[in-house]
Amino acid sequence: MGRAPQDKGGATKLVAVKAVSDGYPLRGRLKLRNTPGAPERDGAGAPEPGTAWVDASLLDALQLKMGDTLLLGDAALKIARIIAIEPDRGAGFMSFAPRVMVGHGDLAVSGLIQPASRVNYRLAVASPASRDAEVSAFVRWTEEQIAKQALRGVRVESMESGRPEMKQTLDRAEKFLNLVALLAALLARGASADARTPLVLDSPHSGFEMPADFASVRSAQELRDGEDCFIDELYLPATARGVPLLAAQFPRTYIDANRHAADIDPVGSETDYASLLAEIVRARRGRHYFNPMKSLL
């Protein structure tokens, strides 16, 4: 439980505490802000002793600001940074609580870990390029030790088996890569035959530039979960050969460019959308979907 000092109101909030070491993150990029709304910058390692990095929503919940003290168990931590993007954040229940990231030393100072506490420890292992065999050997050895010693509560996870949301992302990326391979083959065939193949690619869900007029109560991490990231890189084999790519620069959490204007959720709305929704249902039953971006072509 995170707490504000009494002179700051003494509010409390359930938080998700994460203690990291100097090597964090092993993969991906941690993005931090010096103040709410400030530009993102790359971060690495653990917070300095006596400090914490927090989600922006925690400041609002506890009515605190940058530099204020956050009480966490027996520890009093200075709020030093705002977490914009946490690369290995999962989608479990505790992930909906604001994140408080501290160094391992401050976790011990807080005294939060007591008998019967629920704590997860993770050791992340990765390999340099073209040395996957070393990690595979380590995984096999670890699984053998777990089975031999009948260890409980210990398991080996990969991005595919241990992180359902990552598996979904990887599956989606695999589909895109297969598409790019197919496009490359088509383009190569067209070039060899000295022929032209009319082709325009579109990507309505890969934008990440938040417009200035977009005010959301959700965190940047939650908003970016809706992106189809790196589509421009996945399409490079085609765009490098001159194939045009029609791509939305804004995220679908702002406007979904591939959805009909009337395709909305009527719950909580005072407007009667019954006739419009009935039209959408009829269209979908007829195997026709609205594709505004494609219709522009």
Stockholm file with secondary structure:
# STOCKHOLM 1.0

chainA/1-297         MGRAPQDKGGATKLVAVKAVSDGYPLRGRLKLRNTPGAPERDGAGAPEPGTAWVDASLLDALQLKMGDTLLLGDAALKIARIIAIEPDRGAGFMSFAPRVMVGHGDLAVSGLIQPASRVNYRLAVASPASRDAEVSAFVRWTEEQIAKQALRGVRVESMESGRPEMKQTLDRAEKFLNLVALLAALLARGASADARTPLVLDSPHSGFEMPADFASVRSAQELRDGEDCFIDELYLPATARGVPLLAAQFPRTYIDANRHAADIDPVGSETDYASLLAEIVRARRGRHYFNPMKSLL
#=GR chainA/1-297 SS CEECCGGGTCCEECCEEEEECTTCCSSSCEEEESSTTSCCEEECSCCCTTEEEEEHHHHHHHTCCTTCEEEETTEEEEEEEEEEECTTCCCSGGGGSCEEEEEHHHHHHHTCCCTTCCCCCCCCCCCCTTCHHHHHHHHHHHHHHHHHTTCSSCCCCCHHHHCHHHHHHHHHHHHHHHHHHHHHHHHHHHHHTTCCCCCCEEETTCCCCCCTTCCCSSCHHHHHTTCCTTHHHHTHHHHTTTCCEEECSSCTTTCCTTSCTTCCCCTTCSSCCHHHHHHHHHHHHTTCCCCHHHHTC
#=GC SS_cons         CEECCGGGTCCEECCEEEEECTTCCSSSCEEEESSTTSCCEEECSCCCTTEEEEEHHHHHHHTCCTTCEEEETTEEEEEEEEEEECTTCCCSGGGGSCEEEEEHHHHHHHTCCCTTCCCCCCCCCCCCTTCHHHHHHHHHHHHHHHHHTTCSSCCCCCHHHHCHHHHHHHHHHHHHHHHHHHHHHHHHHHHHTTCCCCCCEEETTCCCCCCTTCCCSSCHHHHHTTCCTTHHHHTHHHHTTTCCEEECSSCTTTCCTTSCTTCCCCTTCSSCCHHHHHHHHHHHHTTCCCCHHHHTC
//
